[in-house]
């Protein structure tokens, strides 16, 4: 890449929810942004709102990074525009509520493609660029990554990967100028719930935090070089349960609660 390339913060899944909140937060702190997701219209609308606040209008690149060639196309679009990733925010992801044996196989594999494969590909693909710019990686994981998740088995497993991968890179890249942080929120009221098929009231209200708060804490954690950011005291306590209780007990309780909610109880 030419030395004239513009360093940018690339945010995936930026069209709504936590991704959009992160875009607003990074923009507020003066970062040049590239927003990517599948929905170009929503990305353009967000870019316009950011510009309307007096901040530079983000670059918009519509891409399906869960598809086989989506990330290569995204990389090509960045190179053609003379943009180089200095900060990567891996936010894109989704989950599904239901028994793993009953949910659609293709959809469950798509969770792995987006939450695991795409996150890994983007991270390793752009790591040389981020190293040159002494940048950072913010991987949006979840408190689900610390707990077995009957009823959302593949999603929980994908977030466990994100947490483990982030913690390992945090240690590998320590002292090399690249910050790596795993942002692990609890329930956040966004369109994620609708896509996952999660009914209203499924999670206790005291665990919920707004997308804006999650974005603020995630940004601050990345900039300060924190390994993990878990917004909210109750959520931090939940992530400690596997150290205090047998994992089988936690999985059993989660399975009971999921079945009870599925029956409308």
C-alpha positions as CSV (number, residue, x, y, z in Angstrom):
1,X,0.0,0.0,0.0
2,X,1.2,3.5,-0.9
3,X,2.4,5.7,1.9
4,X,-0.3,8.1,0.8
5,X,-3.0,5.7,1.9
6,X,-5.5,7.1,4.3
7,X,-5.8,5.2,7.7
8,X,-9.4,4.4,8.6
9,X,-11.5,2.7,11.2
10,X,-13.5,-0.1,9.5
11,X,-16.7,-1.1,11.3
12,X,-18.6,-4.2,10.1
13,X,-22.3,-4.6,10.7
14,X,-22.5,-0.8,11.0
15,X,-26.0,-0.3,9.6
16,X,-27.9,-0.6,12.9
17,X,-27.7,-1.5,16.6
18,X,-24.4,-1.7,18.4
19,X,-22.5,-1.2,15.0
20,X,-24.3,2.1,14.3
21,X,-23.7,3.3,17.9
22,X,-20.0,2.4,17.6
23,X,-19.8,4.4,14.3
24,X,-21.3,7.4,16.0
25,X,-18.8,7.0,18.9
26,X,-15.7,6.7,16.8
27,X,-16.9,9.6,14.6
28,X,-17.4,11.7,17.7
29,X,-13.7,11.2,18.5
30,X,-12.5,12.2,15.1
31,X,-11.8,8.9,13.4
32,X,-12.1,8.6,9.6
33,X,-14.7,5.8,9.2
34,X,-15.5,3.1,6.7
35,X,-18.9,1.6,7.3
36,X,-19.8,-1.8,5.9
37,X,-22.8,-4.1,6.0
38,X,-25.2,-5.6,3.5
39,X,-27.7,-2.8,3.5
40,X,-26.4,0.2,1.5
41,X,-29.4,2.5,2.2
42,X,-29.1,2.2,5.9
43,X,-25.3,2.8,5.8
44,X,-25.8,5.9,3.6
45,X,-28.5,7.2,6.0
46,X,-26.1,6.7,9.0
47,X,-23.3,8.4,7.1
48,X,-25.5,11.3,6.4
49,X,-26.5,11.7,10.0
50,X,-22.8,11.6,11.1
51,X,-22.0,14.3,8.5
52,X,-25.0,16.3,9.7
53,X,-23.4,16.5,13.1
54,X,-20.4,18.3,11.6
55,X,-18.1,15.3,11.4
56,X,-16.5,14.0,8.2
57,X,-18.9,11.8,6.2
58,X,-17.8,8.1,6.6
59,X,-17.0,6.0,3.5
60,X,-19.7,3.5,2.8
61,X,-18.9,0.1,1.2
62,X,-21.8,-2.4,1.0
63,X,-20.6,-5.9,1.3
64,X,-21.7,-9.3,2.5
65,X,-18.7,-10.4,4.5
66,X,-20.4,-13.7,5.4
67,X,-20.4,-14.7,1.7
68,X,-17.5,-16.6,0.2
69,X,-15.9,-13.7,-1.7
70,X,-17.4,-10.8,0.3
71,X,-14.3,-10.0,2.3
72,X,-12.0,-10.1,-0.8
73,X,-14.4,-7.6,-2.5
74,X,-14.4,-5.4,0.6
75,X,-10.6,-5.4,0.6
76,X,-10.4,-4.5,-3.1
77,X,-12.9,-1.6,-2.6
78,X,-10.7,-0.3,0.2
79,X,-7.5,-0.5,-1.9
80,X,-9.2,1.2,-4.9
81,X,-10.2,4.1,-2.7
82,X,-6.7,4.4,-1.2
83,X,-7.8,3.4,2.3
84,X,-5.9,1.3,4.8
85,X,-7.4,-0.2,8.0
86,X,-5.8,1.1,11.1
87,X,-8.6,0.2,13.5
88,X,-10.9,-2.8,12.9
89,X,-14.2,-3.2,14.7
90,X,-15.6,-6.7,14.1
91,X,-19.2,-6.1,15.0
92,X,-21.1,-8.1,12.4
93,X,-22.8,-11.2,13.7
94,X,-26.1,-12.9,14.5
95,X,-27.7,-15.7,16.4
96,X,-30.8,-17.9,16.4
97,X,-32.9,-19.1,19.3
98,X,-33.9,-22.7,19.2
99,X,-32.6,-26.3,19.6
100,X,-29.6,-26.9,17.5
101,X,-31.1,-30.1,16.2
102,X,-34.2,-28.3,15.0
103,X,-32.8,-25.1,13.5
104,X,-31.9,-24.8,9.9
105,X,-28.4,-26.2,9.2
106,X,-27.5,-23.7,6.6
107,X,-28.4,-20.8,8.9
108,X,-26.4,-22.2,11.8
109,X,-23.4,-22.6,9.5
110,X,-23.9,-19.0,8.4
111,X,-23.6,-18.0,12.1
112,X,-20.1,-19.6,12.1
113,X,-19.2,-18.0,8.7
114,X,-20.0,-14.5,10.0
115,X,-19.3,-14.7,13.7
116,X,-16.1,-16.8,13.5
117,X,-14.7,-17.1,9.9
118,X,-15.3,-13.5,8.8
119,X,-14.0,-12.1,12.2
120,X,-10.8,-14.2,11.9
121,X,-10.3,-13.4,8.2
122,X,-10.7,-9.7,8.6
123,X,-8.4,-9.6,11.7
124,X,-5.6,-11.5,10.1
125,X,-6.0,-10.0,6.6
126,X,-5.6,-6.4,7.9
127,X,-3.2,-7.1,10.8
128,X,-0.2,-5.9,8.8
129,X,-1.9,-2.6,8.1
130,X,-2.9,-2.2,11.7
131,X,0.6,-2.9,12.8
132,X,2.0,-0.2,10.6
133,X,-0.4,2.3,12.1
134,X,-0.2,1.1,15.7
135,X,-3.9,0.7,15.5
136,X,-6.3,-1.7,17.3
137,X,-9.0,-4.4,17.0
138,X,-12.3,-4.3,18.8
139,X,-14.1,-7.6,18.6
140,X,-17.7,-7.4,19.6
141,X,-18.3,-10.6,21.5
142,X,-20.9,-11.2,24.3
143,X,-21.3,-12.4,27.8
144,X,-22.6,-15.5,26.0
145,X,-19.0,-16.3,25.2
146,X,-18.4,-17.2,28.9
147,X,-21.4,-19.4,29.4
148,X,-22.8,-22.6,27.8
149,X,-25.9,-21.7,25.9
150,X,-28.7,-24.4,25.4
151,X,-31.2,-22.8,23.1
152,X,-28.5,-20.8,21.3
153,X,-25.7,-23.3,21.2
154,X,-24.0,-22.2,18.0
155,X,-24.2,-18.5,18.9
156,X,-22.7,-19.0,22.4
157,X,-19.9,-21.2,20.9
158,X,-19.1,-18.5,18.3
159,X,-18.8,-15.8,20.9
160,X,-16.6,-18.1,23.0
161,X,-14.3,-18.2,20.0
162,X,-14.3,-14.4,19.8
163,X,-13.4,-14.0,23.4
164,X,-10.6,-16.6,23.3
165,X,-9.2,-15.3,20.0
166,X,-9.2,-11.7,21.3
167,X,-7.5,-12.6,24.6
168,X,-4.8,-14.6,22.8
169,X,-4.1,-11.7,20.3
170,X,-4.1,-9.2,23.1
171,X,-1.2,-11.2,24.6
172,X,0.5,-11.9,21.3
173,X,0.5,-8.2,20.3
174,X,1.3,-6.7,23.6
175,X,4.2,-4.3,23.2
176,X,3.8,-4.3,19.4
177,X,1.6,-1.3,19.2
178,X,-1.7,-3.0,18.4
179,X,-4.4,-2.9,21.0
180,X,-6.9,-5.8,21.1
181,X,-10.1,-5.7,23.1
182,X,-13.1,-8.0,23.4
183,X,-16.3,-6.1,24.0
184,X,-18.7,-8.4,25.8
185,X,-22.2,-6.9,26.4
186,X,-25.2,-8.5,27.8
187,X,-28.6,-8.1,26.2
188,X,-28.8,-4.9,24.1
189,X,-32.3,-4.0,22.7
190,X,-31.6,-4.0,19.0
191,X,-32.8,-5.7,15.8
192,X,-30.6,-8.6,16.8
193,X,-33.4,-9.9,19.0
194,X,-36.0,-9.9,16.2
195,X,-33.6,-11.7,13.8
196,X,-32.7,-14.3,16.5
197,X,-36.4,-15.0,17.3
198,X,-35.9,-13.9,21.0
199,X,-39.2,-12.9,22.6
200,X,-39.7,-9.8,24.7
201,X,-38.8,-10.4,28.3
202,X,-36.6,-13.4,27.5
203,X,-33.6,-11.9,29.3
204,X,-33.9,-10.2,32.8
205,X,-34.2,-6.4,32.3
206,X,-31.5,-5.6,34.8
207,X,-28.9,-7.1,32.4
208,X,-29.8,-4.8,29.5
209,X,-27.7,-1.9,28.5
210,X,-28.2,0.6,25.7
211,X,-26.2,0.3,22.4
212,X,-24.9,3.8,23.2
213,X,-23.5,2.8,26.6
214,X,-22.0,-0.3,25.1
215,X,-20.3,1.7,22.4
216,X,-18.9,4.3,24.8
217,X,-17.4,1.7,27.1
218,X,-16.1,-0.3,24.2
219,X,-14.4,2.7,22.7
220,X,-12.9,3.7,26.0
221,X,-11.7,0.2,26.7
222,X,-10.0,-0.1,23.3
223,X,-8.3,3.2,23.6
224,X,-7.0,2.3,27.1
225,X,-5.7,-1.1,26.0
226,X,-8.1,-3.2,28.0
227,X,-8.3,-6.9,27.3
228,X,-12.0,-7.3,28.1
229,X,-14.9,-4.8,28.4
230,X,-18.1,-6.1,30.0
231,X,-20.6,-3.3,30.4
232,X,-22.7,-3.5,33.6
233,X,-21.9,-5.0,37.0
234,X,-24.5,-7.8,36.8
235,X,-23.1,-8.9,33.5
236,X,-19.6,-9.0,34.9
237,X,-20.8,-11.2,37.7
238,X,-22.5,-13.6,35.2
239,X,-19.2,-14.1,33.4
240,X,-17.6,-15.3,36.7
241,X,-20.2,-18.0,37.3
242,X,-18.2,-20.7,35.5
243,X,-15.4,-20.2,37.9
244,X,-17.6,-20.6,40.9
245,X,-20.1,-23.2,39.8
246,X,-19.9,-26.5,37.8
247,X,-20.5,-25.8,34.1
248,X,-22.9,-28.6,34.0
249,X,-25.1,-26.9,36.6
250,X,-25.0,-23.6,34.6
251,X,-25.9,-25.4,31.4
252,X,-28.7,-27.3,33.1
253,X,-30.2,-24.1,34.5
254,X,-29.9,-22.4,31.1
255,X,-31.6,-25.3,29.4
256,X,-34.4,-25.3,32.0
257,X,-34.9,-21.6,31.5
258,X,-34.9,-21.8,27.7
259,X,-37.5,-24.7,27.7
260,X,-39.7,-22.8,30.2
261,X,-39.6,-19.6,28.0
262,X,-40.3,-21.7,24.9
263,X,-43.4,-23.0,26.5
264,X,-44.5,-19.5,27.4
265,X,-43.9,-20.0,31.1
